[in-house]
Amino acid sequence: MSVAFTPGRIGRRTTRNRIVMAPMTRSRAYGPGNSPTDLMATYYAQRASAGLVVTEGTQPSPQGQGYVDTPGLHSDEQVAGWRRVTDAVHERGGLIVAQLMHTGRVGHPDTTGRTPVGPSAVRAAGVVHTRTGRQEMVVPEPLDESGIARTVRDFAAASARAVEAGFDGVELHGANGYLLHQFLSTNANRRTDAWGGDAAGRTRLTVEVARAAADAIGADRVALRISPTNPLNDIDEEGYRETYTHLVDALDPLGLAYLHLVEAEDVGLTALLRARWSGPLVLNPWTPGRTTGPEDLERLERGDADLLAFGALFLANPDLPERLRRGGPFTAPDLSRAFGGDGTGYTDYPTLDDAAAGDGRPDREVVPVA
């Protein structure tokens, strides 16, 4: 049997297989105060056959929201909404962790009524979708010492709320150009105090957030996602190897549940970080020009990682582990329905059993994965 379909281990939990559903923003938190809905519970439950489900980015505080209709974990009503989600996933034998995402300078006052914050007063080049349409991003307010301390507390409090909501843990989002990644970078972080400058300063916030979350719920229920050299949201990282080796060396003694690495062109960095990281490694592999597919399961066979994360294929293939085991077929996602909307392009994708029973959607393209 392929390694991919054998049990894995993350922190205190054993996964049924080594296929991870990567976090993907869907912008459908239409409940009171950006709380999850029953439709979201259906969506995640449909994908519970993954070894691990990682939720969409979830703001740990109102200040951490950057996009329209994204869910939070900072209020009682949000906890109640997420409890319906986690119960639905657990009823199907799945594991689910909440990805805690503070978007930092990525956002706009038209969405939240607040000026975004960041490490420095450096505007991210680009636009963001707001409640009044697409807008150029704005210059963020630099976090002062009290703001940094509050942010650390917010992550810890959201971690505790995640456990209250029934999650099996949390994944801290230190990737894709959001707040923790902004502090790690050399273009968004222009600070000269203890939270910037060299690798030790730029990694300090991520380490402090991870330590605070671990203190709140136990290190074996806390994970971190990183994406070295990912330029998304106007990020640049000079000397990134030094930054990430320093980060991993600082975090490894904490005994976190796993490290989630979004791989980029420097695939040699994966081996370097894996050698320094003593816990489980979840890999989102570098697949330029194509979707991560069944051929990438070889990375598990080679021992490059302990679990493999799939994003786009999970949108349209709720039973993706079984499809990967059989080698397909795979349904192509309708990306025009990726953000916002109802259940169309969200909860209406058929499983293989649905298709065999005649419940498939003939208007959906079934494609091989290159």
Secondary structure by P-SEA (a helix, b strand, c coil): ccccccccccccccccccccccbbbccccccccccccaaaaaaaaaaccccbbbccbbbccccccccccccccccaaaaaaaaaaaaaaaaabbbbbbbbbcccccccccccccccccccccccccccccccccccccccccccaaaaaaaaaaaaaaaaaaaaacccbbbbccccccaaaaaaccccccccccccccccccaaaaaaaaaaaaaacccccbbbbbbcccccccccccaaaaaaaaaaaaaccccccbbbbbccccaaaaaaaaaacccbbbbbccccccccccccccccccccccbbbbccccccccaaaaaaaacccbbbbccccccccccccccccccaaaaaaccccccbbbbbcc
